[in-house]
Amino acid sequence: MPIDLDYSPEVSTLVDRTREFIREVVLPIEDEHGGDITAAGSDTMRTRLQEAAREAGVFAPHAPLEFGGLGLGMSDRAPVFEAAGYSLFGPLALNIAAPDEGNVHLLAEVASPEQKSRFLEPLATGAVRSAFAMTEPAPGAGSDPSALRTRAERREGQWSITGHKWFITGADGADFFIVMARTSGEPGERGGATMFLVPADSPGLRVGRHISTLDRSMVGGHCEVDFDDVRVPDSAVLGAVDQGFAYAQVRLGPARMTHVMRWLGAARRGHDIAVAHVARREGFGGRLGDLGMIQQMVADNEIDIAATRALLVRACWELDRGETAGDSTSIAKTFAAEAIFRIVDRSVQMCGGLGVSDDLPLARLSREVRPFRVYDGPSEVHRWALAKRRIGAAKRALAEVSD
């Protein structure tokens, strides 16, 4: 069967327009503010950039057509998101930054028509921001979501949500939260979670401190959030009761891949800067780019970029076919998170003192991409899950032979 890796003319044109928009509009703003979205003005800057993206015809490439987006599938998103990720502010400008991008995908797949009108439409158009509230302090849900401790109980015809969340990206200024709460079972059990759509102004919901992290480009920060007897009606249930963990997979697989797309764009920027530097920098009787050690780093970066794209293409192909793509998304996410950091780290090394200074964007790129090895599942958890599935399959095969 022939394999066609070409993109349609429409997607290729969109990629070109996105690259031009990022280069002409977004990169100068990112550089002016050192990649710090708070210093740039947070939501004020977000609104400004998103309006510019609309005018450029590159806004919301992932969102459903009926809500003003371009309706791209996972495979077609890859080159567009990578082009946007060339700037740390690019995803925000196109309204494809985490967590909103993943929440748009989840709502499009799971929400009722009424919920889409109330929550998805304003999110897709950039009128509001959102947050996804699952992670909790130990011993609560983190890399192991089954440890979920936030509770939702039926009281007086409503749901009462009580719990403490942290590292909730975009919480400060979010219009609503998608909250994961336990509605049955006990912490440690795989089932029993439900997703709720909770407006940010609900009584009992409080956004607390910003947790200071390496990255600075995500509007709304990473915050602690308290839910103290937050009351919501049955219409706030996203999907079905006790099916929250299943819906989380609807969001997490694609969201991991869109993270790869965006951060690959950032890594490619770092690589481009380093290659340009070593091609002109004089030293040791010639250009740095003529030295074998430098050439190896350049080649290794090219290999990591190509391998990341290849794994991404495979995972997105499976997702577009409606498959769960558990193995392929774990493989792509784990490899990419580590490869992207290697690319930026080598780029810093090639630029020497400039690489660790603020004269080039490499230091901030290094700061931004490092957390990806933790976000959306640490590399170690993905490796454990992959090995567990593979060894489990081998044990079942041995059992069948012995029978």
ABEGO torsion letter per residue (X at the ends): XBBBABBBAAAAAAAAAAAAAAAAAAAAAAAAAGGBAAAAGEAAAAAAAAAAAAAAGABGAABBAAAGBAGBBAAAAAAAAAAAAABAAAAAAAGABOAAAAAAAAAAAABBAAAAAAAAAAAAAGABBBBBBABBBOABBBABAAABABBBBBBGGBBBBBEBBBGBBGABGBABBBBBBBABEBBGBABGBBBBBBBAABBGBBBBBBBBBABAABBGEBBBBBBBGBBBBAAABBEBBGAAAAAAAAAAAAAAAAAAAAAAAAAAAAAAAAAAAAAABBEGGBBAAABAAAAAAAAAAAAAAAAAAAAAAAAAAAAAAGBAGAAAAAAAAAAAAAAAAAAAAAAAAAAEAAAABAABAAAAAAAAAAAAAABGEBAAAAAAAAAAAAAAAAAAAAAAAAX
